[in-house]
Amino acid sequence: MLLYDSANPAPNPRRVRIFLAEKGMRVPTAHVSIPAGEHRGEDYLKVNPLGQTPSLALDDGTVLTESISICRYFEALHPEPPLFGIGAQDIAEVDMWTRRVEMRLMIPVGMVWLHTHPFTARVVKPQFPEFGETQRQRAIAVMGEFDRALDGQEFLDGRRYSMADIVLLTTIDFAAFIGLTVPEEYEALRAWHDRVSARPSAAA
Ligand SMILES: N[C@@H](CCC(=O)N[C@@H](CS)C(=O)NCC(=O)O)C(=O)O
């Protein structure tokens, strides 16, 4: 297999790197530079016609092109330590939190990135900066939802560190990169961020 990876601050490939670090796994990796436009190059488009990273090419020619699906594949191959939950309720809760991060927080963060950031101005045409600005407040408000959820518990699903924490960590760090920092008053979210950032996997 071959994992196509891109460097930080790209949040989605980082999910896979953190996941693999938590599992203690190493897989053969090819680097795709997004700033250099390699993700839109002819060679990479043959691997993933969407022109996005990460991708995982399997030995039978199948290519997985969603970060969470790639992590699910690795989880099935190497179940320990479990990062998608244990048992019906826990698995459902990890999935629920993961989806909430993706759909409630990553979407407005992504809209700020696509519609207000000078870096994306080169490729997102037209940009709608006024719309992008409205998503700033939305993203900060949704951070408050996670702050309340984390009040009094160590990790998002309440039992153990999971995929949901990985997706939230990569989203919060990417948000900070584009100027959306977690407000001081969100103490539980900030304490959680310190906790998960202290794990060796967060260096990925
Ligand atoms: N849903 C995909 C999203 C992948 C994605 O958006 N990757 C970004 C890097 S974080 C990318 O390749 N962006 C370049 C582009 O869309 O042109 C996943 O989670 O794997």
PDBQT file of the ligand as one rigid body, heavy atoms in Angstrom, charges set to zero:
ROOT
HETATM    1  N1  LIG A 301     -12.954  14.558   2.711  1.00  0.00    +0.000 N 
HETATM    2  C1  LIG A 301     -11.622  14.538   2.395  1.00  0.00    +0.000 C 
HETATM    3  C2  LIG A 301     -11.126  15.970   2.270  1.00  0.00    +0.000 C 
HETATM    4  C3  LIG A 301      -9.739  16.004   1.765  1.00  0.00    +0.000 C 
HETATM    5  C4  LIG A 301      -9.256  17.431   1.611  1.00  0.00    +0.000 C 
HETATM    6  O1  LIG A 301     -10.018  18.403   1.509  1.00  0.00    +0.000 OA
HETATM    7  N2  LIG A 301      -7.920  17.568   1.580  1.00  0.00    +0.000 N 
HETATM    8  C5  LIG A 301      -7.316  18.857   1.433  1.00  0.00    +0.000 C 
HETATM    9  C6  LIG A 301      -6.069  18.932   2.291  1.00  0.00    +0.000 C 
HETATM   10  S1  LIG A 301      -6.490  19.059   3.999  1.00  0.00    +0.000 SA
HETATM   11  C7  LIG A 301      -6.914  19.044  -0.013  1.00  0.00    +0.000 C 
HETATM   12  O2  LIG A 301      -6.435  18.122  -0.622  1.00  0.00    +0.000 OA
HETATM   13  N3  LIG A 301      -7.106  20.253  -0.537  1.00  0.00    +0.000 N 
HETATM   14  C8  LIG A 301      -6.728  20.592  -1.849  1.00  0.00    +0.000 C 
HETATM   15  C9  LIG A 301      -7.905  20.887  -2.737  1.00  0.00    +0.000 C 
HETATM   16  O3  LIG A 301      -9.048  20.586  -2.366  1.00  0.00    +0.000 OA
HETATM   17  O4  LIG A 301      -7.650  21.436  -3.801  1.00  0.00    +0.000 OA
HETATM   18  C10 LIG A 301     -10.867  13.763   3.484  1.00  0.00    +0.000 C 
HETATM   19  O5  LIG A 301     -11.152  13.980   4.677  1.00  0.00    +0.000 OA
HETATM   20  O6  LIG A 301     -10.032  12.969   3.144  1.00  0.00    +0.000 OA
ENDROOT
TORSDOF 0
